[in-house]
Amino acid sequence: MDHAGTLLSLAAVAAHFAINIAAIGIIPEGRRPQTAMAWLILIAFAPFVGALAFLLFGSARIGHHRRRELTTANRVIARETEALTAPAPADAPDYVEPIVQLNHRLASMPLTAGNHVTLLPDYQESIDEMIAAIDEARERVHVEFYIMALDEMTTPFFDALDRATARGVVVRLLFDHLGTRRINGYRELKRRLAASDIDWHLMMPLLPLRGRFRRPDLRNHRKLLVVDDVVGFTGSLNLTHPSYGKPKNRRIGREWVELWCRLEGPVVATIDALFSADWALETGEVLDIATHEVEQTPHSPRDVVGVAVQLIPSGPGFEEENNLRLFTSLLYNARHRISLTSPYFVPDETLLYAVTTAAQRGVDIELFVSEQADQFMVGHAQASYYRELLEAGVRIWLYPAPLVLHAKHLSIDDDVAVLGTSNMDMRSFALNYEMTLMLPDASVVERIRQVEDAYRAKSRELTIEEWTRRPAHLRFVDNAMRLTATLQ
């Protein structure tokens, strides 16, 4: 027995050593140094658990079959949307055109001109505007959300979809499998969809018993609605009650604060093209894409007309981190002011350097985040960056608890606004399918600033003096969670 135990111990040591040697040669390939180091540390401390975790979560590759389908769909989309290409606005700064070209090379989506843009910061109004658009549908409605739920706020939305199908409108619907599955009422939602005439499918399904297995934490985080290729919507909103239907959230008054956007014009065709790509990935069917011109007259005082807009999709199917490259390019070109809003600000080194460098060269930078994070690990990882940001001169505004500021947007000087589904964290850069709009338009920036002003009026500023008094045990947790954020 002692001899067998000794052999077993030696075998374990040998395996430990072999795993660590193999990790040194395998893990750094194609990864950021800090990401590779985090994996190596985990494997050094817990080789068997770490190796298993790396096998499950260490690669964002989507498989040869899925990549081939995505490449085919993207090729079709690039061909169909090429005719929409417009130059950068004449009054845009010189740096905008190179960034437009960068976005186009990376994501195959052109800059479009002559669009209507309406910002919708109110949750209920966002739902109502989508319902009104669906009730005008004559041909087709395309719906895609990361999270979807059937509750008192969203039931009228699904009623509108049923009315549309009753009129003969084709309704296609996608939602992320695991993102939606964890929300209360998932079974009721599936039953309702199954009983309807809506053509619906799961995105990124994880169904190993049916032969559909992948890295478990990959997500399609996009949110969009397109009606007849005439009206489009996107932004940070998930199709659920702002409390996400959780009894605890309702009890304490915790609700998510969003920024949604209504669009008309050629950019809607590019949004529908993105839906078509995601639809093709899940069904094998590549849809036709149509374009419509719009009159350059506002429907309401909140509308901005004649806007140039470029859609930038990103995600595991793209070779580059398109959203990260957009953010850093804009930050390095800012001259006077940067305003950032992100519920999960966990930057990689390139984004952190872009932000702090801009602050150190005299650009006024503010960051809006929630006072109380809704996710433990991400919240502490985010907090680990506050000292560096404050010392560089970034002003941090804490949106009051129990509300969760979930909007995702930024503004650069008086020139460029960006909004969409992407957070400023490593998950959104590498693991999530995202969609981001770049709007080089001063009037849109003015509207975004009105939203930012409303945030600031409700928030309190975090000071370096307050942050340095943070208890040591919380700083320890912050730093530990910062390490886990890089495990990609």
C-alpha positions as CSV (number, residue, x, y, z in Angstrom):
1,M,0.0,0.0,0.0
2,D,2.8,2.4,0.9
3,H,4.6,1.6,-2.4
4,A,1.4,2.2,-4.4
5,G,0.8,5.5,-2.5
6,T,4.4,6.6,-3.3
7,L,3.9,5.8,-7.0
8,L,0.6,7.6,-7.0
9,S,2.2,10.7,-5.4
10,L,5.1,10.6,-7.9
11,A,2.6,10.3,-10.8
12,A,0.7,13.3,-9.5
13,V,3.9,15.4,-9.2
14,A,4.9,14.4,-12.7
15,A,1.4,15.3,-14.0
16,H,1.6,18.6,-12.2
17,F,5.0,19.3,-13.8
18,A,3.9,18.2,-17.2
19,I,0.7,20.4,-17.1
20,N,2.7,23.4,-16.1
21,I,5.3,22.9,-18.9
22,A,2.6,22.3,-21.5
23,A,0.8,25.5,-20.3
24,I,3.9,27.6,-20.8
25,G,4.1,26.6,-24.4
26,I,0.4,26.6,-25.2
27,I,-1.4,29.4,-23.3
28,P,0.5,32.5,-24.4
29,E,-0.2,31.9,-28.1
30,G,-2.6,34.6,-29.5
31,R,-3.4,36.0,-26.0
32,R,-2.7,39.3,-24.3
33,P,0.2,38.9,-21.9
34,Q,-1.9,39.7,-18.8
35,T,-4.5,37.1,-19.9
36,A,-1.9,34.4,-20.4
37,M,-0.2,35.2,-17.1
38,A,-3.6,34.9,-15.3
39,W,-4.1,31.4,-16.8
40,L,-0.6,30.3,-15.9
41,I,-1.0,31.5,-12.3
42,L,-4.2,29.6,-12.0
43,I,-2.7,26.4,-13.4
44,A,0.4,26.8,-11.3
45,F,-1.7,26.9,-8.1
46,A,-4.3,24.4,-9.1
47,P,-3.1,22.5,-12.2
48,F,-5.9,20.0,-12.7
49,V,-8.7,22.4,-12.0
50,G,-6.9,25.1,-14.0
51,A,-6.3,22.9,-17.0
52,L,-10.0,21.8,-17.0
53,A,-11.1,25.4,-16.7
54,F,-8.8,26.3,-19.6
55,L,-10.2,23.5,-21.8
56,L,-13.8,24.8,-21.1
57,F,-13.2,28.6,-21.1
58,G,-9.8,29.2,-22.6
59,S,-10.7,29.6,-26.3
60,A,-13.2,32.0,-27.9
61,R,-13.1,30.1,-31.2
62,I,-16.5,29.3,-32.5
63,G,-15.7,26.2,-34.5
64,H,-14.8,25.6,-38.2
65,H,-18.4,25.0,-39.3
66,R,-19.8,28.1,-37.6
67,R,-16.9,30.3,-38.7
68,R,-17.4,29.1,-42.3
69,E,-21.1,30.0,-42.1
70,L,-20.3,33.4,-40.6
71,T,-17.7,34.1,-43.3
72,T,-20.3,33.3,-46.0
73,A,-23.0,35.5,-44.4
74,N,-20.6,38.4,-44.0
75,R,-19.5,38.2,-47.6
76,V,-23.2,38.5,-48.7
77,I,-23.8,41.3,-46.3
78,A,-20.7,43.2,-47.5
79,R,-21.9,42.9,-51.1
80,E,-25.5,44.0,-50.3
81,T,-24.6,47.0,-48.2
82,E,-21.7,48.4,-50.3
83,A,-24.0,50.6,-52.3
84,L,-24.9,52.5,-49.0
85,T,-21.4,53.8,-48.5
86,A,-21.1,57.5,-47.8
87,P,-18.0,59.7,-47.1
88,A,-17.4,61.2,-43.6
89,P,-19.4,64.4,-43.1
90,A,-17.7,67.5,-44.4
91,D,-17.7,69.1,-41.0
92,A,-16.3,66.1,-39.2
93,P,-12.7,66.2,-37.8
94,D,-10.0,64.8,-40.1
95,Y,-9.5,61.7,-37.9
96,V,-13.1,60.5,-38.5
97,E,-12.5,59.3,-42.1
98,P,-9.6,57.0,-41.2
99,I,-11.6,55.5,-38.4
100,V,-14.6,55.0,-40.8
101,Q,-12.2,53.1,-43.1
102,L,-10.8,51.1,-40.2
103,N,-14.4,50.1,-39.1
104,H,-15.2,49.1,-42.7
105,R,-12.1,47.0,-43.1
106,L,-12.7,45.2,-39.9
107,A,-16.5,44.7,-40.0
108,S,-17.5,45.2,-43.7
109,M,-20.2,47.7,-42.7
110,P,-20.2,51.1,-44.5
111,L,-20.8,54.6,-43.1
112,T,-24.3,55.6,-44.2
113,A,-25.7,59.1,-44.6
114,G,-29.2,60.8,-44.3
115,N,-30.4,58.9,-41.2
116,H,-33.0,59.9,-38.5
117,V,-31.9,59.3,-34.9
118,T,-34.0,59.6,-31.8
119,L,-32.5,58.8,-28.3
120,L,-34.9,57.1,-25.9
121,P,-33.6,57.2,-22.3
122,D,-37.0,56.2,-20.8
123,Y,-37.6,52.5,-20.4
124,Q,-41.3,52.4,-20.9
125,E,-41.2,54.8,-23.8
126,S,-38.6,52.6,-25.5
127,I,-41.0,49.6,-25.3
128,D,-43.9,51.8,-26.5
129,E,-42.0,53.1,-29.5
130,M,-41.2,49.5,-30.6
131,I,-44.8,48.4,-30.2
132,A,-45.9,51.4,-32.3
133,A,-43.4,50.5,-35.0
134,I,-44.5,46.8,-35.0
135,D,-48.1,47.9,-35.4
136,E,-47.2,49.7,-38.6
137,A,-45.4,46.6,-40.1
138,R,-46.5,45.4,-43.5
139,E,-43.9,42.9,-44.5
140,R,-41.6,41.6,-41.9
141,V,-40.3,42.2,-38.3
142,H,-36.9,41.0,-37.1
143,V,-36.3,40.8,-33.3
144,E,-33.1,39.9,-31.6
145,F,-32.3,40.3,-27.9
146,Y,-29.7,38.9,-25.5
147,I,-32.3,38.6,-22.8
148,M,-36.0,38.2,-23.4
149,A,-38.8,37.7,-20.8
150,L,-42.5,37.6,-20.7
151,D,-43.8,39.9,-18.0
152,E,-46.2,42.8,-17.4
153,M,-44.0,45.3,-19.3
154,T,-43.1,43.1,-22.3
155,T,-46.4,41.2,-22.8
156,P,-47.8,44.1,-24.9
157,F,-44.7,43.8,-27.1
158,F,-45.5,40.1,-27.8
159,D,-49.1,41.0,-28.3
160,A,-48.0,43.4,-31.0
161,L,-45.9,40.6,-32.7
162,D,-49.0,38.3,-32.6
163,R,-51.1,41.1,-34.2
164,A,-48.4,41.4,-36.9
165,T,-48.4,37.7,-37.8
166,A,-52.2,37.8,-37.9
167,R,-51.9,40.5,-40.6
168,G,-49.6,38.2,-42.6
169,V,-46.4,39.9,-41.5
170,V,-43.4,37.5,-41.2
171,V,-41.9,37.8,-37.7
172,R,-38.5,36.3,-37.1
173,L,-37.1,36.3,-33.5
174,L,-33.8,35.3,-31.9
175,F,-32.7,35.3,-28.3
176,D,-29.5,34.1,-26.6
177,H,-30.1,30.7,-25.1
178,L,-28.2,31.0,-21.7
179,G,-28.8,34.7,-21.4
180,T,-32.5,34.3,-21.5
181,R,-32.7,30.9,-19.8
182,R,-31.7,32.3,-16.4
183,I,-34.5,34.9,-16.3
184,N,-37.8,34.1,-14.5
185,G,-40.6,32.9,-16.8
186,Y,-38.3,31.2,-19.4
187,R,-40.6,28.2,-19.8
188,E,-43.7,30.5,-20.1
189,L,-41.9,32.5,-22.8
190,K,-41.0,29.3,-24.8
191,R,-44.6,28.1,-24.5
192,R,-46.0,31.3,-25.8
193,L,-43.6,31.4,-28.7
194,A,-44.3,27.8,-29.6
195,A,-48.0,28.5,-29.7
196,S,-47.6,31.5,-32.0
197,D,-46.8,32.0,-35.7
198,I,-43.5,33.6,-34.9
199,D,-40.4,31.9,-36.4
200,W,-38.1,31.8,-33.4
201,H,-34.7,30.3,-32.7
202,L,-32.1,30.2,-29.9
203,M,-28.8,32.0,-30.4
204,M,-25.6,30.3,-29.2
205,P,-27.5,27.2,-28.0
206,L,-25.7,25.0,-25.5
207,L,-27.3,21.6,-26.0
208,P,-24.7,18.9,-25.6
209,L,-27.2,16.1,-25.8
210,R,-28.1,17.3,-29.2
211,G,-24.5,17.6,-30.3
212,R,-24.4,21.4,-29.9
213,F,-21.5,22.2,-27.5
214,R,-19.3,25.2,-27.3
215,R,-17.4,27.3,-24.8
216,P,-20.1,27.8,-22.2
217,D,-19.7,31.5,-21.6
218,L,-19.9,32.8,-25.2
219,R,-22.9,35.0,-25.6
220,N,-24.8,36.9,-28.3
221,H,-25.2,40.2,-26.5
222,R,-26.8,42.1,-29.4
223,K,-30.2,43.9,-29.1
224,L,-32.1,45.0,-32.1
225,L,-35.5,45.4,-33.7
226,V,-36.0,46.1,-37.5
227,V,-39.4,46.7,-39.0
228,D,-39.8,46.5,-42.8
229,D,-36.2,47.7,-43.2
230,V,-37.7,51.1,-42.5
231,V,-37.4,51.6,-38.7
232,G,-34.6,50.1,-36.6
233,F,-33.8,50.1,-32.8
234,T,-30.8,49.3,-30.8
235,G,-29.0,50.2,-27.6
236,S,-28.5,48.7,-24.1
237,L,-32.1,47.6,-23.4
238,N,-33.0,44.0,-22.9
239,L,-36.6,42.9,-23.5
240,T,-37.6,42.5,-19.9
241,H,-39.0,44.5,-17.0
242,P,-36.3,46.9,-15.7
243,S,-36.1,44.9,-12.4
244,Y,-35.3,41.8,-14.6
245,G,-38.3,40.2,-12.8
246,K,-36.4,39.3,-9.6
247,P,-38.4,39.6,-6.4
248,K,-35.4,41.0,-4.5
249,N,-34.9,43.7,-7.1
250,R,-38.6,44.7,-7.0
251,R,-38.5,44.8,-3.2
252,I,-35.5,47.1,-2.9
253,G,-36.4,49.2,-6.0
254,R,-33.5,48.1,-8.1
255,E,-34.1,48.8,-11.8
256,W,-31.8,49.1,-14.8
257,V,-31.4,52.4,-16.5
258,E,-30.9,52.2,-20.3
259,L,-30.4,54.2,-23.4
260,W,-32.3,53.0,-26.5
261,C,-32.2,54.5,-30.0
262,R,-34.7,54.7,-32.8
263,L,-33.3,54.9,-36.4
264,E,-34.6,55.5,-39.8
265,G,-32.6,55.6,-43.1
266,P,-30.0,53.5,-44.8
267,V,-28.4,52.4,-41.5
268,V,-31.4,50.3,-40.8
269,A,-30.4,48.1,-43.8
270,T,-27.0,47.4,-42.1
271,I,-28.8,46.6,-38.8
272,D,-31.0,44.1,-40.7
273,A,-27.9,42.8,-42.4
274,L,-26.4,42.0,-39.0
275,F,-29.7,40.2,-38.0
276,S,-29.4,38.3,-41.3
277,A,-25.9,37.1,-40.3
278,D,-27.1,35.9,-36.9
279,W,-30.1,34.3,-38.5
280,A,-28.0,32.5,-41.0
281,L,-25.7,31.2,-38.2
282,E,-28.7,29.6,-36.4
283,T,-30.9,28.5,-39.3
284,G,-28.6,28.4,-42.4
285,E,-30.9,30.8,-44.2
286,V,-29.5,34.1,-45.6
287,L,-32.2,36.7,-45.9
288,D,-32.6,39.5,-48.5
289,I,-31.7,43.0,-47.4
290,A,-33.7,46.1,-48.6
291,T,-33.0,49.8,-48.3
292,H,-35.3,52.8,-48.0
293,E,-34.8,56.5,-48.3
294,V,-36.4,58.8,-45.7
295,E,-37.5,62.4,-45.9
296,Q,-35.1,64.7,-44.1
297,T,-37.8,66.2,-41.9
298,P,-38.0,65.5,-38.2
299,H,-41.0,63.6,-36.8
300,S,-40.6,65.3,-33.4
301,P,-38.4,67.9,-31.7
302,R,-36.2,65.1,-30.4
303,D,-35.3,63.8,-33.9
304,V,-32.0,64.5,-35.4
305,V,-32.0,64.3,-39.2
306,G,-29.4,63.9,-41.9
307,V,-27.1,61.9,-39.5
308,A,-24.2,59.8,-40.7
309,V,-24.1,56.5,-38.9
310,Q,-21.9,53.4,-39.1
311,L,-22.7,50.1,-37.5
312,I,-19.7,48.1,-36.1
313,P,-20.4,44.5,-35.3
314,S,-17.9,42.6,-33.2
315,G,-17.5,39.2,-31.6
316,P,-15.7,35.9,-31.7
317,G,-16.4,35.4,-35.4
318,F,-14.2,38.5,-36.2
319,E,-10.4,38.3,-36.4
320,E,-10.0,41.6,-34.6
321,E,-11.6,43.2,-31.5
322,N,-13.5,45.7,-33.6
323,N,-15.2,47.6,-30.7
324,L,-12.0,47.9,-28.7
325,R,-10.2,49.3,-31.7
326,L,-13.0,51.9,-32.3
327,F,-12.9,53.0,-28.7
328,T,-9.2,53.4,-28.4
329,S,-8.9,55.2,-31.8
330,L,-11.5,57.8,-30.7
331,L,-10.0,58.3,-27.3
332,Y,-6.5,59.0,-28.7
333,N,-8.0,61.6,-31.1
334,A,-10.0,63.5,-28.4
335,R,-8.9,67.0,-27.8
336,H,-11.1,68.6,-25.2
337,R,-13.7,66.2,-23.6
338,I,-14.5,62.6,-23.2
339,S,-17.6,61.2,-21.5
340,L,-17.8,57.5,-20.9
341,T,-20.8,55.5,-19.6
342,S,-20.4,51.8,-19.0
343,P,-22.0,49.5,-16.4
344,Y,-18.9,47.2,-16.6
345,F,-15.7,49.2,-17.0
346,V,-13.0,46.5,-16.8
347,P,-10.5,47.7,-19.5
348,D,-7.6,45.8,-21.0
349,E,-4.2,47.6,-20.9
350,T,-4.8,49.3,-24.3
351,L,-8.1,50.9,-23.3
352,L,-6.8,51.9,-19.8
353,Y,-3.7,53.6,-21.4
354,A,-5.9,55.4,-23.9
355,V,-8.1,56.8,-21.1
356,T,-5.3,57.7,-18.7
357,T,-3.2,59.1,-21.5
358,A,-6.0,61.4,-22.6
359,A,-6.5,62.6,-19.1
360,Q,-2.8,63.2,-18.6
361,R,-2.6,65.3,-21.8
362,G,-5.3,67.6,-20.5
363,V,-8.5,66.2,-21.9
364,D,-11.5,66.5,-19.5
365,I,-12.7,62.9,-18.9
366,E,-15.6,61.6,-16.9
367,L,-16.8,58.1,-16.3
368,F,-20.4,57.2,-15.2
369,V,-20.8,53.9,-13.4
370,S,-23.2,52.5,-10.9
371,E,-22.6,53.2,-7.2
372,Q,-23.5,49.5,-6.5
373,A,-22.6,46.9,-9.1
374,D,-25.2,44.2,-9.9
375,Q,-22.4,41.5,-10.3
376,F,-20.0,40.7,-7.5
377,M,-16.9,39.7,-9.5
378,V,-17.3,42.3,-12.2
379,G,-18.0,45.0,-9.7
380,H,-14.9,44.4,-7.7
381,A,-12.8,44.0,-10.8
382,Q,-14.0,47.4,-12.0
383,A,-13.3,49.0,-8.6
384,S,-9.7,47.8,-8.8
385,Y,-9.1,50.4,-11.6
386,Y,-10.6,53.4,-9.8
387,R,-7.4,54.6,-8.1
388,E,-5.4,54.6,-11.4
389,L,-8.2,56.5,-13.1
390,L,-8.6,59.1,-10.3
391,E,-4.8,59.6,-10.1
392,A,-4.7,60.3,-13.8
393,G,-7.4,62.9,-13.5
394,V,-10.5,61.0,-14.6
395,R,-13.7,62.2,-12.8
396,I,-15.8,59.2,-11.7
397,W,-19.5,59.7,-11.1
398,L,-21.4,57.1,-9.1
399,Y,-25.1,56.6,-10.2
400,P,-27.1,56.1,-7.0
401,A,-28.1,52.7,-5.7
402,P,-30.3,50.8,-5.9
403,L,-30.5,51.8,-9.6
404,V,-28.1,50.1,-12.1
405,L,-26.8,52.4,-14.8
406,H,-26.8,49.9,-17.7
407,A,-26.5,52.3,-20.6
408,K,-23.4,52.0,-22.9
409,H,-22.3,55.1,-24.7
410,L,-19.6,57.7,-25.0
411,S,-19.0,61.1,-26.6
412,I,-15.9,62.7,-28.0
413,D,-15.5,66.5,-27.9
414,D,-18.5,68.0,-29.9
415,D,-17.9,65.6,-32.8
416,V,-18.6,61.9,-32.3
417,A,-21.1,59.9,-30.3
418,V,-21.0,56.1,-29.8
419,L,-23.7,53.9,-28.4
420,G,-24.8,50.3,-28.6
421,T,-24.7,47.0,-26.7
422,S,-20.9,46.8,-25.9
423,N,-19.6,47.3,-22.4
424,M,-16.0,48.5,-21.9
425,D,-14.7,45.2,-20.5
426,M,-12.7,42.3,-21.8
427,R,-15.8,40.1,-22.1
428,S,-17.4,42.5,-24.6
429,F,-14.2,42.8,-26.5
430,A,-13.4,39.1,-26.9
431,L,-16.4,36.8,-25.9
432,N,-19.6,38.6,-26.7
433,Y,-21.2,39.2,-30.0
434,E,-21.9,43.0,-29.9
435,M,-23.1,45.9,-32.1
436,T,-22.0,49.5,-31.8
437,L,-23.1,52.6,-33.6
438,M,-20.7,55.4,-34.4
439,L,-22.4,58.8,-35.1
440,P,-20.1,61.6,-36.2
441,D,-22.7,64.3,-35.7
442,A,-22.6,67.4,-33.4
443,S,-26.4,67.4,-32.9
444,V,-26.4,63.8,-31.7
445,V,-23.5,64.6,-29.4
446,E,-25.7,67.4,-28.0
447,R,-28.5,65.0,-27.3
448,I,-26.1,62.5,-25.7
449,R,-24.8,65.3,-23.5
450,Q,-28.3,66.0,-22.3
451,V,-28.5,62.4,-21.2
452,E,-25.1,62.7,-19.5
453,D,-26.1,65.9,-17.7
454,A,-29.1,64.0,-16.3
455,Y,-26.8,61.3,-15.0
456,R,-24.5,63.8,-13.4
457,A,-27.4,65.6,-11.7
458,K,-28.3,62.4,-10.0
459,S,-24.8,61.1,-9.2
460,R,-22.2,61.9,-6.7
461,E,-18.5,62.2,-7.5
462,L,-16.0,59.7,-6.2
463,T,-12.9,61.4,-4.8
464,I,-9.4,60.0,-4.4
465,E,-9.6,60.9,-0.7
466,E,-12.7,58.7,-0.3
467,W,-11.1,55.9,-2.3
468,T,-7.9,55.7,-0.3
469,R,-9.9,55.1,2.8
470,R,-11.3,51.9,1.4
471,P,-10.8,49.0,3.8
472,A,-7.9,46.7,3.1
473,H,-10.1,43.6,2.8
474,L,-12.1,45.2,0.0
475,R,-9.0,46.2,-1.9
476,F,-7.8,42.6,-1.6
477,V,-11.1,41.3,-3.2
478,D,-10.9,44.0,-5.9
479,N,-7.4,42.9,-6.9
480,A,-8.3,39.2,-6.8
481,M,-11.3,39.8,-9.0
482,R,-9.2,41.9,-11.4
483,L,-7.1,38.9,-12.0
484,T,-10.1,36.7,-12.8
485,A,-11.4,39.3,-15.4
486,T,-8.5,38.4,-17.7
487,L,-9.2,34.7,-17.8
488,Q,-10.3,34.6,-21.4
